[in-house]
Amino acid sequence: MSLIVASRFTTFNDAEVAIDRLHTNGFVDEDVSLFYVNPGGQHARFPVGGDRFADPQSRWASLGAGAGAAAGALVGVILAIVLSLLFLRSLLVLAVAAGVGAYVGTLAGALWQTRGGGRGQRPDIGHDPDGTPAARESGVLVAVHVSSQTQQEAADVLGAAGGIEIERANGRWQDGHWSDFDPSETVEPLKH
């Protein structure tokens, strides 16, 4: 395994400036790699796409759908009773209103849960719903193959060039590239 220091940049131009600074500080081309990391969920880790088997936001959707169906059916029945008393006296109106209410309630309840469970907050793009940091944010990544003696120098150069989230990783470096890079792994920040 090779020791790798990497940092994310917002543009390719900023990343190329960082690479020029790395070259100025003695890092050679075969030890520096530049590539783009797709946004989370777009890494095609599964045959049908995505990074995970199931979306973490959908965890409680079935519970929300059940609660929504019950609430919707109740509201539908209450509206049907009011309409039956005022206009028509029919059990069919009760059944149809309860069914429509349950249907609409199921949809509303599932959507309510996938949007944060009614906690009034949208999911944070940089964190999973349980609050843990997401694997990695998208952007241009500059990776440098380093030794234990040069890792801090590489991190300092990347940081001075405007690098965000300077990380340390162990991986396979082959033919001038981080060959076993996994965009879904959690970032291990390099401590100064």
C-alpha positions, -999 to +999 in steps of 0.1 A: +000+000+000+011+035-008+007+066+013-014+092-005-023+128+004-052+144-015-072+175-015-104+187-031-106+219-053-136+236-067-122+242-102-098+225-125-078+258-128-073+258-090-062+222-091-037+228-119-022+257-100-017+233-070-001+208-093+023+235-106+032+243-070+038+207-062+062+204-092+080+236-079+084+218-046+100+187-061+071+164-067+073+146-100+045+140-126+043+103-118+035+111-082+007+135-088-028+127-102-058+149-110-093+136-114-130+146-109-151+130-081-188+128-090-214+139-065-226+113-039-250+088-053-236+090-088-207+066-085-225+036-100-214+011-074-244-011-080-256-025-114-287-003-113-267+028-103-261+047-071-237+041-042-259+023-018-284-005-019-311+018-005-314+055+000-310+064+037-337+091+035-363+064+025-357+044+057-390+054+074-411+060+042-433+029+048-440+041+084-450+075+071-471+059+043-490+039+069-496+068+092-506+090+062-530+063+050-547+062+084-549+100+088-561+104+051-588+078+055-600+094+087-601+129+071-619+113+040-645+097+062-652+129+081-656+148+049-678+121+034-700+122+066-703+160+062-711+157+025-736+129+031-755+149+057-756+180+035-762+165+000-763+127-004-771+099+019-749+071+006-724+045+019-707+046-015-697+083-009-682+072+025-662+043+009-649+064-020-639+093+002-621+070+026-603+053-003-592+086-019-582+100+015-561+069+023-545+071-011-535+108-008-525+103+028-502+074+018-484+096-007-482+126+017-470+104+046-442+088+026-430+121+012-432+136+047-408+110+061-383+111+032-380+149+036-368+146+072-397+132+091-414+164+097-384+178+117-385+209+096-351+204+081-338+193+047-311+166+046-276+181+048-258+173+015-224+168+033-238+145+060-258+113+060-292+115+078-277+100+110-253+130+112-221+112+102-200+129+075-208+118+040-181+098+022-168+125+000-180+157-016-177+162-053-150+182-069-116+181-085-092+159-065-055+162-065-038+131-052-001+130-044+019+098-038+041+106-008+064+091+017+061+096+055+088+123+052+071+142+024+034+139+034+033+171+055+051+191+027+025+179+002-003+188+026+011+223+031+015+229-006-021+217-013-035+238+016-016+269+005-030+265-030-065+265-017-072+228-012-102+219+008-104+188+031-068+177+029-069+139+035-045+111+041-051+076+026-035+043+020-041+029-015-025+014-045-006+039-067+000+025-102+012+042-134+008+077-119-027+072-106-045+062-074-058+030-089-080+017-061-096+051-053-131+046-037-153+077-038-177+062-012-150+058+015-150+082+044-124+109+043-096+106+068-084+142+075-047+148+077-039+163+111-012+190+110 
